[in-house]
Amino acid sequence: MEVEDVENPIAPPWLELPPEITSAILQKVGAIEILKNADKVCTTWRRLCLEPAMWRVVKMQNAGADFWDREDDLERICRQAIDRSHGELIDISLEYFGSDNLLNYIAERSPQLKHLRLVCSYNVSAEGLSAAVKKFPLLEELHLYYITITKEAIETIGRSCRALKSFKLNNQVCRHPYIEYDEEAIAIAENMPELHHLQLFGNKMTNEGLEAILNGCPHLESLDLRRCLNVHLGGDLGKRCSQQIKYLRHPQDPIEGYGLDTEMHDSESYDEDYPSGFSDIDLISDDDDHYEFSDASNYSDDDEMFFEY
């Protein structure tokens, strides 16, 4: 019978893995699980979880039944992740939580940030976002989903982030009074000349706004206009888009791959002034054919850039 060596217990098999492999595995676990559980498993994992390199990419999502109760806890965890990055953070994604205070905390401590993604961060204001982006001079990608924003904020983003190459400003599509609004598109055209990729899901711009973008953003390679149903790509404008844009998605193109809720909403909280944030185009009548919208519940990581290159 084999006698167990109590004084020299066998080390767990995961301790024999090379540090770089262990780090890669832990990064797959995610920031929340690392900070709440994984870095308490053993001293080896704790040491790896304290390395700034572990925190160059942070992706956090608020999910579960206690959705609203988790916000403060998630902001606290996010701050811990930012602290551990020691200024090396380059990519952060926040889903269904976030505030002006948290965004400012990130901005104060992350001068190397290149990628920022906010999804349904309802406590982030246009003013808070404007203040934060001034501290992100290296920002290359800014992806916003269902975020309150103004044309002034877009102008600030363009002036502050001269390296910006990819911009997503995506809105819900609502059945509501038919409204045309080109100020966001014009702000993009006048302040983001170096854009290569632009996604404006559900925007209220018209052909006039689209022409401004084509004139002001000469380097555009991909343009996603799905559900921009005030845009009509016929005649000379359609021909120009096809010639100028390598990867173009039309207003009525399928929404597969978008990743977020694309149901139409009957919201009445966004009126004629359209201060920002959510598109509410009246698309459906009893006599008209209606568009099919899926709930797109399967979400891909950052909903991939619009097309495969």
C-alpha positions in Angstrom: 0.0 0.0 0.0 1.4 3.4 -1.0 1.8 5.8 1.8 1.0 9.5 1.1 3.9 11.9 1.7 2.2 14.4 4.0 5.3 16.6 4.3 5.8 16.8 0.5 2.3 16.8 -1.0 2.0 16.5 -4.8 1.6 19.9 -6.4 -1.6 20.5 -8.3 -1.0 19.8 -12.1 -1.9 23.4 -13.1 1.3 24.6 -11.3 3.4 22.8 -13.8 2.1 24.8 -16.7 4.3 27.5 -18.2 3.4 31.0 -16.8 2.4 32.3 -20.2 -0.1 29.5 -20.7 -1.6 30.0 -17.3 -1.9 33.7 -17.9 -3.7 33.0 -21.2 -6.1 30.7 -19.5 -6.8 33.2 -16.7 -7.5 35.9 -19.2 -10.2 33.7 -20.7 -11.8 33.6 -17.3 -12.4 37.3 -17.3 -11.8 40.2 -15.0 -14.7 39.6 -12.7 -13.9 36.0 -12.0 -10.2 36.7 -11.6 -10.7 39.4 -9.0 -13.4 37.6 -7.1 -12.1 34.0 -7.2 -9.1 33.0 -9.4 -6.4 35.1 -7.7 -7.3 33.5 -4.4 -6.6 29.9 -5.6 -2.9 29.8 -5.0 0.2 32.0 -4.7 1.2 31.3 -8.3 -2.1 32.4 -9.7 -2.1 35.4 -7.3 1.3 36.5 -8.6 0.2 36.2 -12.3 -3.0 38.1 -11.6 -1.0 41.0 -10.2 1.0 41.4 -13.4 0.1 44.6 -15.4 0.1 42.6 -18.6 -2.9 40.6 -17.4 -4.9 43.8 -17.4 -4.1 45.3 -20.8 -7.5 44.1 -22.0 -10.5 44.3 -19.7 -14.0 43.1 -20.7 -16.8 43.2 -18.2 -20.6 42.6 -18.5 -23.4 43.1 -16.1 -25.6 40.1 -16.3 -27.9 38.0 -14.1 -31.0 38.4 -12.1 -29.5 41.0 -9.7 -28.7 43.3 -12.7 -29.3 46.6 -11.0 -27.8 45.6 -7.6 -24.5 44.7 -9.2 -23.6 48.0 -10.7 -21.7 49.4 -7.7 -20.0 46.1 -7.2 -18.9 46.0 -10.8 -17.6 49.5 -10.8 -15.5 48.6 -7.7 -14.1 45.5 -9.5 -13.4 47.6 -12.6 -11.4 50.1 -10.6 -9.4 47.2 -9.2 -8.6 46.0 -12.7 -7.6 49.5 -13.8 -5.3 49.8 -10.8 -3.6 46.5 -11.5 -3.0 47.6 -15.1 -0.6 50.4 -13.9 -1.3 52.5 -16.9 -0.9 49.6 -19.5 -4.6 49.3 -20.3 -5.2 49.4 -24.0 -8.7 47.9 -24.5 -11.8 48.1 -22.3 -15.4 47.1 -22.8 -18.2 47.7 -20.4 -21.7 46.3 -20.9 -24.8 47.3 -19.1 -23.0 49.3 -16.4 -20.7 52.3 -16.1 -20.9 55.9 -15.1 -19.2 59.3 -15.6 -17.2 58.7 -12.4 -15.9 55.3 -13.6 -15.1 56.6 -17.1 -13.1 59.5 -15.5 -11.3 57.0 -13.3 -10.3 55.0 -16.4 -9.3 58.2 -18.2 -7.1 59.4 -15.3 -5.1 56.1 -15.2 -5.1 54.8 -18.8 -3.1 57.1 -21.1 -2.4 54.3 -23.5 -6.0 53.3 -24.2 -6.7 52.5 -27.8 -10.1 50.7 -27.7 -13.2 51.8 -25.8 -16.5 50.1 -26.0 -19.7 51.0 -24.1 -22.9 49.1 -24.3 -26.0 50.4 -22.6 -24.0 52.3 -20.1 -26.9 54.4 -19.2 -25.1 56.4 -16.4 -22.5 57.7 -18.9 -23.6 61.1 -20.1 -22.5 63.0 -23.2 -20.7 65.4 -20.9 -18.9 62.6 -19.1 -17.8 61.0 -22.3 -16.6 64.3 -23.7 -14.5 64.9 -20.6 -13.0 61.4 -20.7 -12.0 61.3 -24.4 -9.9 64.4 -24.0 -7.5 62.1 -22.0 -7.4 59.4 -24.7 -5.1 60.9 -27.3 -4.2 57.4 -28.7 -7.7 56.1 -29.0 -8.2 54.3 -32.3 -11.6 52.6 -31.8 -14.7 54.0 -30.0 -17.8 51.8 -30.2 -21.0 53.1 -28.6 -24.2 51.2 -28.3 -27.4 52.9 -27.0 -25.4 55.7 -25.3 -26.7 59.2 -24.8 -24.7 61.5 -27.0 -24.8 64.9 -28.6 -23.3 66.4 -31.7 -21.1 68.5 -29.4 -19.8 65.3 -27.9 -19.1 63.9 -31.3 -17.2 67.1 -32.2 -15.1 66.8 -29.0 -14.4 63.1 -29.7 -13.1 64.0 -33.2 -11.0 66.9 -32.1 -9.5 65.0 -29.1 -8.9 61.6 -30.7 -7.1 62.4 -33.9 -5.9 58.7 -34.3 -9.5 57.5 -34.4 -10.0 54.9 -37.1 -13.2 53.1 -36.1 -16.4 54.7 -34.8 -19.7 53.0 -34.0 -22.7 55.0 -33.0 -25.6 52.6 -32.8 -29.1 53.2 -31.8 -32.4 51.3 -31.2 -35.0 51.6 -34.0 -38.4 52.8 -32.8 -41.8 53.3 -34.2 -42.4 57.0 -33.6 -42.9 60.2 -35.6 -40.8 60.2 -38.7 -37.8 62.5 -37.9 -34.8 63.4 -40.0 -31.7 64.4 -38.2 -28.3 65.0 -39.9 -26.4 66.8 -37.2 -24.6 63.7 -35.9 -23.5 62.7 -39.4 -22.3 66.2 -40.1 -20.3 66.3 -36.8 -18.7 63.0 -37.8 -17.9 64.3 -41.3 -16.4 67.5 -40.0 -14.3 66.1 -37.2 -13.3 62.5 -38.0 -11.4 62.7 -41.3 -9.2 59.7 -40.6 -12.0 57.2 -40.1 -11.6 53.9 -41.9 -14.7 52.1 -40.4 -18.0 53.7 -39.5 -21.2 52.0 -38.2 -24.4 54.0 -37.7 -27.0 51.4 -37.0 -30.5 53.0 -36.7 -29.3 56.6 -37.3 -31.8 59.2 -38.5 -29.6 60.8 -41.0 -30.7 61.5 -44.6 -28.9 61.5 -47.9 -27.6 64.9 -47.0 -25.8 63.5 -43.9 -24.5 60.6 -45.9 -23.0 62.9 -48.6 -21.3 64.9 -45.8 -19.7 61.7 -44.5 -18.5 60.7 -48.0 -17.0 64.1 -48.5 -15.5 64.5 -45.0 -14.2 60.9 -44.5 -12.2 60.1 -47.6 -10.4 57.1 -46.1 -13.6 55.1 -45.3 -13.3 51.4 -46.2 -16.4 50.1 -44.5 -19.7 51.8 -43.9 -22.7 50.1 -42.1 -26.0 51.9 -42.7 -28.3 49.2 -41.6 -31.7 50.6 -40.4 -30.8 54.1 -41.5 -34.1 54.2 -43.2 -34.0 57.9 -44.1 -31.2 57.1 -46.5 -32.0 56.0 -50.0 -29.1 54.6 -52.0 -30.4 55.1 -55.5 -29.1 57.1 -58.4 -25.8 58.9 -58.2 -25.5 58.6 -54.5 -25.8 54.9 -54.5 -23.3 54.7 -57.3 -20.9 56.9 -55.4 -21.2 54.8 -52.3 -20.4 51.6 -54.3 -17.4 53.2 -55.9 -16.0 54.9 -52.8 -16.8 52.3 -50.1 -15.2 48.9 -50.3 -17.5 47.2 -47.7 -21.0 48.8 -47.7 -24.1 47.6 -45.8 -27.4 49.1 -47.0 -30.2 50.3 -44.8 -32.4 47.2 -45.4 -29.6 44.7 -45.3 -30.0 41.7 -43.0 -28.9 42.3 -39.4 -27.2 38.9 -38.8 -24.0 39.4 -36.8 -25.1 42.7 -35.2 -25.3 41.0 -31.8 -27.7 43.3 -29.8 -31.4 43.7 -29.5 -32.8 45.1 -32.7 -36.5 44.9 -32.0 -38.5 48.0 -32.9 -39.6 50.0 -29.8 -42.6 52.2 -29.2 -40.7 54.5 -27.0 -42.2 58.0 -26.6 -39.4 59.4 -24.5 -37.4 60.7 -27.4 -39.3 63.5 -29.1 -39.0 65.9 -32.0 -35.8 67.6 -30.8 -33.9 64.3 -30.9 -31.2 65.3 -28.4 -29.4 62.1 -29.2 -29.0 58.5 -28.5 -31.9 56.5 -29.8 -33.4 56.4 -33.3 -37.2 56.4 -33.5 -38.3 56.3 -37.1 -41.9 55.5 -37.8 -41.6 52.6 -40.2 -44.7 50.5 -39.9 -48.3 51.1 -40.8 -51.2 48.6 -41.0 -50.9 48.6 -44.8 -47.2 48.3 -45.2 -45.0 45.3 -45.2 -42.9 45.2 -42.1 -39.3 44.5 -41.5 -38.2 41.3 -39.7 -36.0 42.0 -36.7 -34.4 39.2 -34.7 -33.4 39.6 -31.1 -29.9 38.5 -32.0 -29.3 37.1 -28.5 -26.0 35.5 -29.5 -23.5 38.2 -29.0 -20.1 38.0 -30.6 -17.0 39.6 -29.1 -17.3 43.3 -30.1 -19.7 42.2 -32.9 -16.6 41.9 -35.1 -15.7 44.6 -37.5 -18.5 44.9 -40.0 -17.1 42.6 -42.7 -14.5 39.9 -43.1 -11.5 41.2 -44.9 
